[in-house]
């Protein structure tokens, strides 16, 4: 049976409002969590797919800040924040499903592979090779966010330096973020 363009248009009109954004949110978080192994590494991928499309850079920076401040998985917190911002409660569910499915499936596969090849030397080399790649992804995302925060003002550099010192001295990440936020309130009114 042949369908005309009109039939396709009518069937898409029957979809719930917002369905397209829900599918898009699912896909963004599915592919991001399929190709990244941690919350911080996913920030670079998400930046490319989300900023200037689903939210502004300032909103994205806010989402990353809150996801780092609150306890739990950064990837899931970003999925909830961005999903809700772009698609309400259904968008949150779509983004969370996209974020949860890849790591769950990959963990099952990784467990099977590790059991089979845990003593192979190539496995150790592979693991050591991924560390600098993840560090570079995090560095690129941090550079883009830092560069976008009103340029290189002295106050911005001072907050970055104080945050680094606090982190080196062993301050918990949420306290470092809280301190940076409080300094931002004081200095950037």
C-alpha positions in Angstrom: 0.0 0.0 0.0 1.4 3.4 -1.0 1.2 6.3 1.4 1.0 9.9 0.2 2.7 12.8 1.8 -0.7 13.9 3.2 -1.1 10.6 5.1 2.4 11.0 6.7 1.5 14.6 7.6 -1.8 13.6 9.2 -0.1 10.8 11.2 2.5 13.2 12.5 -0.2 15.6 13.5 -1.5 12.9 15.9 1.7 12.9 17.9 1.6 14.6 21.3 2.8 18.2 21.4 6.5 18.4 22.1 7.1 14.8 20.9 9.9 16.0 18.6 11.8 17.7 21.4 11.4 14.6 23.6 12.9 12.4 20.8 15.7 15.0 20.4 16.4 15.0 24.1 16.5 11.2 24.2 18.9 11.1 21.2 21.2 13.8 22.6 21.7 12.1 25.9 21.7 8.6 24.4 24.6 9.4 22.0 26.4 11.5 24.6 26.3 8.7 27.2 27.1 6.1 24.6 30.3 7.9 23.6 31.4 9.2 27.0 32.3 7.3 30.2 31.7 10.0 32.8 29.7 13.0 33.7 32.6 15.5 33.3 33.6 14.0 29.9 30.0 14.4 28.6 30.0 18.2 29.2 32.0 18.8 26.0 29.6 16.7 23.9 26.5 18.3 25.5 27.9 21.8 25.0 28.1 21.2 21.3 24.6 19.7 21.0 22.7 21.9 23.5 24.2 25.5 23.5 22.5 27.8 21.1 20.0 25.1 20.2 18.1 24.1 23.4 19.5 26.7 25.8 21.9 29.6 26.0 25.5 29.3 27.1 24.7 31.0 30.4 21.8 28.5 31.1 24.2 25.6 30.2 26.9 26.9 32.6 24.2 27.2 35.3 23.1 23.6 34.6 26.7 22.3 34.8 27.2 24.3 38.0 24.1 22.9 39.7 24.9 19.4 38.5 28.3 19.6 40.1 27.0 21.2 43.3 24.3 18.6 44.0 25.2 15.1 45.0 24.8 12.2 42.6 25.7 11.4 39.0 26.5 14.6 37.0 25.2 13.0 33.7 21.9 12.3 35.2 21.6 15.7 36.9 22.4 17.4 33.6 19.8 15.2 31.8 17.2 16.2 34.3 18.1 19.9 34.2 18.3 20.2 30.4 15.4 17.8 29.8 13.1 19.8 32.1 14.3 23.2 30.7 13.7 22.1 27.1 10.7 19.7 27.4 9.1 19.9 30.9 8.5 16.7 32.8 8.2 14.5 29.7 11.5 16.0 28.4 13.1 15.0 31.8 11.9 11.4 31.4 13.2 11.3 27.7 16.6 12.8 28.6 16.9 10.4 31.6 16.1 7.4 29.5 18.7 8.5 27.0 21.2 9.0 29.7 20.5 5.7 31.5 20.3 3.1 28.7 23.8 3.4 27.3 25.7 3.1 30.5 23.5 0.2 31.7 24.0 -1.8 28.5 27.7 -0.9 28.3 28.3 -1.9 32.0 26.9 -5.4 31.2 29.2 -5.7 28.1 32.2 -4.4 30.0 31.6 -6.9 32.8 31.6 -9.7 30.3 34.7 -8.4 28.5 36.7 -7.8 31.8 35.9 -11.3 33.0 37.2 -12.7 29.8 40.3 -10.5 29.2 41.2 -9.1 32.7 44.7 -10.5 32.6 45.6 -9.4 29.0 48.3 -6.7 28.6 46.4 -4.9 25.8 43.5 -4.3 28.2 45.9 -2.4 30.6 47.2 -0.3 27.7 43.7 0.5 26.5 42.7 1.8 30.0 45.9 3.9 30.3 45.3 5.4 26.8 41.8 6.6 27.6 42.9 8.7 30.6 44.5 11.6 28.6 41.6 11.6 26.1 39.1 12.1 28.9 41.3 14.8 30.5 41.5 16.7 27.1 37.7 16.6 26.7 37.2 18.1 30.1 39.9 20.7 29.5 38.3 21.8 26.2 34.8 22.1 27.8 36.3 24.1 30.7 38.2 26.4 28.3 35.0 27.1 26.3 33.0 27.9 29.5 35.8 30.0 31.0 36.4 32.0 27.8 32.6 32.7 27.6 32.4 34.2 31.1 32.9 37.9 30.2 36.4 37.4 29.0 39.5 37.2 31.2 38.7 39.6 33.9 41.0 39.8 36.9 38.1 38.7 39.2 37.4 35.7 37.0 41.0 34.6 37.2 41.1 35.2 40.9 38.0 33.0 41.5 39.6 30.3 39.3 42.9 30.5 41.2 41.1 30.4 44.6 39.0 27.5 43.5 42.1 25.6 42.4 43.9 26.3 45.7 40.8 25.2 47.7 40.5 22.0 45.7 44.2 21.2 46.1 43.9 21.8 49.8 41.2 19.1 49.9 38.0 21.2 50.0 35.0 19.2 48.8 33.8 20.0 45.3 30.4 21.4 46.4 32.1 23.8 48.8 34.5 25.0 46.1 31.5 25.7 43.8 29.5 27.4 46.6 32.5 29.6 47.4 32.9 30.5 43.7 29.2 31.3 43.5 29.3 33.5 46.6 32.4 35.4 45.3 30.5 35.8 42.0 27.6 37.3 43.8 29.9 39.7 45.6 32.0 40.7 42.6 29.7 40.5 39.6 26.5 42.4 40.6 
